[in-house]
């Protein structure tokens, strides 16, 4: 196994350690962006991932005092892995380097086991001031790919559900439309740095056993002249901040430019406001070819912070 500095122990983490992991992640958040941003639901989502093997795809490093000092994991399928390595900023020992080595080795191992001839690894999301972590990523053969952003907008409580353009109807998603919703999301995000990795089976299971706070009236469908044109899915990712969260938004290419995405967003904003939420947030690939970043700016959202994403292609 890749060597970590003396005095540090390595183990396989579990979902039961999410509170400990979150404490370390919050310390990292505060050091890099000035406020705690990670939610426990995001940690639990990693361990619940359909393609995630907790006995092979993640490592936890503890310092001499027994506290969590570093956590690393692989996200995504064998053909589209994303490497994440977080370290407590109060720990001066170099932990992200050996952690990234483990993640890259495991990603390549998974790709070979899947019979792939080539695999592109992703890494990030890295704040531009994280010079040490950027150096670690680049030393493992990754190159800059694009920027992503965490967008936010305050809610006043006076937001109203919009009057959609002629022919456009925004309504709650029906249970039988979940496969259609999933297909639209997969297609819309296929060419971005954060493609949809959740399978339809896993998404269906999420609806059967929803996370606490999940609200189905925040899952929306858009019709144009009676045809399904777009969809929006919310999550409870930022419930701890009393913030509505747009998890996924997609509009079919034939219906773009007709105000569908804006109507979906403004409807979601109004629903959040009706429930007393104080803000709305989402993540976006700033280079998304659909122009999503410009759309979010046009509805009053601004970046709370921007990140760098990296990639490395390996021939197997």
Secondary structure, 3 states (H helix, E strand, C coil): CCCCCCCCEEECCCHHHHHHHHHHHHHHHHHHHCCCCCCHHHHHHHHCCCCCCCCCCEEEEECCCCCEEEEEEEECCCCCCEEEEEECCCCCCCCHHHHHHHHHHHHHHHHHHCCCCEEEEEEEEECCCCHHHHHHHHHCCCEEEEEEEEEEEECCCCCCCCCCCCCEEEEECCHHHHHHHHHHHHHHHCCCCCCCCCCHHHHHHHHHCCCCCCCHHHCEEEEECCEEEEEEEEECCCHHHCEEEEEEEEECHHHCCCCHHHHHHHHHHHHHHHCCCCEEEEEEECCCCCCHHHHHHHCCCEEEEEEEEEEEEEEC
